[in-house]
Amino acid sequence: MPINRHYASYLPSNTAILGLLLVSVMWGTSYGVSKKLLDLMSLEQLLFARFAISSLVLGVILIRKNAVADFLALPRRYLAVGTTTGVILTGIFITETWAVMLTQASEVAVLISLCVLFTPFVERIWLKATLPVSIYLYCFIGVVGIALASNTDWNAIILNDSVMLILTAAILRSIMVVVCRKALSDEALSLELVTFIQLSVVTLSMFGLIIVQSDASQTMQMLALFGVEQVLYLLYLALACTLLAFFIQNYSVRFLSASHASLLMATEPLFGLLFSVFFLNEVLSLLQWGGSTLIVSTTMAACYQFSKQKTSQN
């Protein structure tokens, strides 16, 4: 049976909107689900299992689509782009997951969205792009939001270890966006193939960490405690939050304007915050609610304005 390699030529805008909202829900809830699994698994075990499953499934899909021929046409280029961005992706998930271990999932979900504000500065330094004047106002509001969202006490507004990890992850996300944008605009590379190499790099990196750090008896104890609930959580992270979200996003954005798509994707921290509060029973102080509101509203406004500005330039 022949495999259809092409996307549909038309998708109703309402369906595309629902698709991107679903992606935001999955990505927003991924921090809380990771938090649940980290009660049982180590950081490297969780990331290895998540990305091993994702890369295995995506590998099977690519083989069925005969993507090997595409890879063999430009093997060095694919390996260069996939490996470079895969290393950055590894750093992103290590710092994000490490932060989830140290603090509330809601804090990670909200603060990580600041990559939207960091990206223009990375573009400025790397690609010599012009910065919109409004970015300075957004950054000021974002800094105020960081100070408020990361603390519970009005008298102790400081940057703790978890906040520094999340900010590092946000900066790495910004670098990832710029590197991918530059690399994938140079040549017509298959995004699916590049993604497979990225996932494989994360998988192999985590496997190496497990071999170096893990105790065999500890791993066996973890597996003995692994039940149906944990399996479902892991499959949700690997298949829904990684693969399914990737495909839905790339499919839906083709049928929406850049400004609408960006605004929808910017709702990720909102869903992450709500999931953590209502399903994980995390408690936020009034100070943290205020900071979270500032960050979420600022990133949504920034996403909308930046994408609208790029659309008008094009």
Secondary structure, 3 states (H helix, E strand, C coil): CCCCCCCCCCCCHHHHHHHHHHHHHHHHHHHHHHHHHCCCCCHHHHHHHHHHHHHHHHHHHHHHCCCHHHHHHCHHHHHHHHHHHHHHHHHHHHHHHHHHHHCCHHHHHHHHHHHHHHHHHHHHHHHCCCCCCHHHHHHHHHHHHHHHHCCCCCCCCCCCHHHHHHHHHHHHHHHHHHHHHHHHHHCCCCHHHHHHHHHHHHHHHHHHHHHHHCCHHHHHHHHHHCCHHHHHHHHHHHHHHHHHHHHHHHHHHHHCCHHHHHHHHCCHHHHHHHHHHHCCCCCCCHHHHHHHHHHHHHHHHHHHHHHHHHHHHC
